[in-house]
Amino acid sequence: MPDDAREASLRAYTELRRRGQPDPSAFEAAVTVLRCRYPQVAPKEARFMVADWIGDGPEA
């Protein structure tokens, strides 16, 4: 997956959490961003990808 999708999804998640949105809402928004950019990614796969990205933490 290109880095732009990862960056956009993580940016959505991070900004929503920073603004006080609950984790599930921010997570779903990040999944939606990924699927808007790459609609061929299945919903379940997109959720796993975003969860993995969030779990990785910020890039060094």
MDAnalysis code that builds the backbone (N, CA, C; Angstrom):
import MDAnalysis as mda
import numpy as np

u = mda.Universe.empty(180, n_residues=60, atom_resindex=np.repeat(np.arange(60), 3), trajectory=True)
u.add_TopologyAttr("name", ["N", "CA", "C"] * 60)
u.add_TopologyAttr("resid", np.arange(1, 61))
u.add_TopologyAttr("resname", ["MET", "PRO", "ASP", "ASP", "ALA", "ARG", "GLU", "ALA", "SER", "LEU", "ARG", "ALA", "TYR", "THR", "GLU", "LEU", "ARG", "ARG", "ARG", "GLY", "GLN", "PRO", "ASP", "PRO", "SER", "ALA", "PHE", "GLU", "ALA", "ALA", "VAL", "THR", "VAL", "LEU", "ARG", "CYS", "ARG", "TYR", "PRO", "GLN", "VAL", "ALA", "PRO", "LYS", "GLU", "ALA", "ARG", "PHE", "MET", "VAL", "ALA", "ASP", "TRP", "ILE", "GLY", "ASP", "GLY", "PRO", "GLU", "ALA"])
u.atoms.positions = np.array([
    [0.847, -1.176, 0.000],
    [0.000, 0.000, 0.000],
    [0.891, 1.236, 0.000],
    [0.633, 2.153, -0.893],
    [1.439, 3.375, -0.925],
    [1.385, 4.133, 0.404],
    [2.483, 4.808, 0.703],
    [2.588, 5.552, 1.954],
    [1.541, 6.645, 2.084],
    [1.053, 7.192, 0.954],
    [0.074, 8.282, 1.051],
    [-1.202, 7.818, 1.731],
    [-1.615, 6.588, 1.487],
    [-2.825, 6.065, 2.130],
    [-2.603, 5.899, 3.623],
    [-1.439, 5.398, 3.981],
    [-1.111, 5.225, 5.399],
    [-1.074, 6.569, 6.106],
    [-0.378, 7.516, 5.512],
    [-0.254, 8.842, 6.117],
    [-1.611, 9.523, 6.274],
    [-2.439, 9.445, 5.255],
    [-3.757, 10.084, 5.314],
    [-4.641, 9.429, 6.370],
    [-4.614, 8.124, 6.436],
    [-5.424, 7.414, 7.431],
    [-4.966, 7.737, 8.844],
    [-3.656, 7.706, 9.062],
    [-3.131, 8.011, 10.398],
    [-3.373, 9.471, 10.774],
    [-3.299, 10.352, 9.800],
    [-3.560, 11.773, 10.076],
    [-5.018, 11.959, 10.512],
    [-5.941, 11.300, 9.824],
    [-7.353, 11.386, 10.202],
    [-7.560, 10.857, 11.621],
    [-6.992, 9.703, 11.893],
    [-7.132, 9.092, 13.215],
    [-6.552, 10.001, 14.306],
    [-5.330, 10.464, 14.102],
    [-4.638, 11.278, 15.092],
    [-5.366, 12.589, 15.359],
    [-5.798, 13.253, 14.304],
    [-6.484, 14.535, 14.474],
    [-7.814, 14.367, 15.190],
    [-8.553, 13.339, 14.843],
    [-9.837, 13.129, 15.510],
    [-9.648, 12.798, 16.988],
    [-8.647, 11.986, 17.292],
    [-8.378, 11.665, 18.705],
    [-7.931, 12.918, 19.452],
    [-7.095, 13.719, 18.807],
    [-6.614, 14.953, 19.430],
    [-7.771, 15.898, 19.731],
    [-8.791, 15.858, 18.901],
    [-9.960, 16.730, 19.089],
    [-11.016, 16.118, 20.004],
    [-10.689, 14.982, 20.617],
    [-11.571, 14.407, 21.616],
    [-12.562, 13.366, 21.129],
    [-12.439, 12.961, 19.877],
    [-13.353, 11.925, 19.378],
    [-12.983, 10.582, 19.993],
    [-13.973, 9.739, 20.258],
    [-13.665, 8.423, 20.820],
    [-12.902, 7.566, 19.808],
    [-12.116, 6.652, 20.353],
    [-11.279, 5.796, 19.509],
    [-12.059, 5.077, 18.403],
    [-13.201, 4.445, 18.692],
    [-13.904, 3.738, 17.606],
    [-14.288, 4.653, 16.446],
    [-14.703, 5.874, 16.738],
    [-15.070, 6.815, 15.669],
    [-13.854, 7.224, 14.845],
    [-12.756, 7.510, 15.526],
    [-11.530, 7.886, 14.830],
    [-11.009, 6.730, 13.985],
    [-11.095, 5.524, 14.524],
    [-10.654, 4.337, 13.787],
    [-11.476, 4.143, 12.515],
    [-12.791, 4.239, 12.626],
    [-13.652, 4.062, 11.453],
    [-13.399, 5.140, 10.413],
    [-13.117, 6.353, 10.860],
    [-12.788, 7.427, 9.920],
    [-11.503, 7.100, 9.166],
    [-10.511, 6.577, 9.873],
    [-9.247, 6.200, 9.232],
    [-9.464, 5.086, 8.211],
    [-10.318, 4.137, 8.545],
    [-10.646, 3.057, 7.605],
    [-11.346, 3.633, 6.382],
    [-12.243, 4.562, 6.596],
    [-12.967, 5.192, 5.483],
    [-12.009, 5.934, 4.560],
    [-11.048, 6.638, 5.139],
    [-10.047, 7.347, 4.320],
    [-9.295, 6.351, 3.444],
    [-8.856, 5.257, 4.028],
    [-8.141, 4.232, 3.261],
    [-9.010, 3.698, 2.125],
    [-10.263, 3.387, 2.427],
    [-11.138, 2.796, 1.415],
    [-11.552, 3.797, 0.343],
    [-11.576, 5.082, 0.676],
    [-11.858, 6.097, -0.348],
    [-10.714, 6.173, -1.348],
    [-9.503, 6.055, -0.844],
    [-8.327, 6.114, -1.714],
    [-8.116, 4.810, -2.476],
    [-8.465, 3.700, -1.840],
    [-8.270, 2.372, -2.440],
    [-9.515, 1.526, -2.231],
    [-10.550, 1.783, -3.026],
    [-11.817, 1.060, -2.836],
    [-11.714, -0.450, -3.071],
    [-10.662, -0.884, -3.717],
    [-10.490, -2.316, -3.967],
    [-10.112, -3.089, -2.698],
    [-9.710, -2.378, -1.647],
    [-9.361, -3.023, -0.382],
    [-10.665, -3.377, 0.335],
    [-10.820, -4.646, 0.669],
    [-12.027, -5.119, 1.353],
    [-12.132, -4.475, 2.736],
    [-13.357, -4.251, 3.216],
    [-13.531, -3.615, 4.533],
    [-12.772, -4.322, 5.659],
    [-12.839, -5.621, 5.716],
    [-12.151, -6.347, 6.787],
    [-10.636, -6.155, 6.691],
    [-10.110, -6.238, 5.480],
    [-8.672, -6.048, 5.269],
    [-8.259, -4.621, 5.644],
    [-9.090, -3.647, 5.285],
    [-8.793, -2.250, 5.610],
    [-8.726, -2.054, 7.124],
    [-9.625, -2.681, 7.841],
    [-9.615, -2.567, 9.308],
    [-8.327, -3.150, 9.895],
    [-7.917, -4.303, 9.385],
    [-6.675, -4.907, 9.870],
    [-5.472, -4.015, 9.556],
    [-5.454, -3.451, 8.356],
    [-4.336, -2.592, 7.964],
    [-4.249, -1.362, 8.851],
    [-5.378, -0.694, 9.060],
    [-5.379, 0.522, 9.875],
    [-5.006, 0.188, 11.318],
    [-5.530, -0.897, 11.844],
    [-5.180, -1.300, 13.215],
    [-3.681, -1.546, 13.329],
    [-3.111, -2.170, 12.328],
    [-1.667, -2.428, 12.330],
    [-0.891, -1.111, 12.288],
    [-1.322, -0.185, 11.454],
    [-0.651, 1.107, 11.360],
    [-0.726, 1.869, 12.675],
    [-1.897, 1.874, 13.294],
    [-2.053, 2.565, 14.569],
    [-1.181, 1.911, 15.633],
    [-1.124, 0.595, 15.618],
    [-0.321, -0.138, 16.582],
    [1.169, 0.092, 16.421],
    [1.598, 0.437, 15.205],
    [3.007, 0.703, 14.955],
    [3.471, 1.988, 15.605],
    [2.541, 2.900, 15.873],
    [2.907, 4.187, 16.450],
    [3.482, 5.105, 15.404],
    [3.934, 6.266, 15.824],
    [4.480, 7.231, 14.870],
    [5.764, 6.714, 14.220],
    [5.911, 7.077, 12.966],
    [7.135, 6.671, 12.247],
    [8.316, 7.454, 12.778],
    [9.432, 6.778, 12.817],
    [10.661, 7.430, 13.306],
    [11.286, 8.263, 12.211],
])
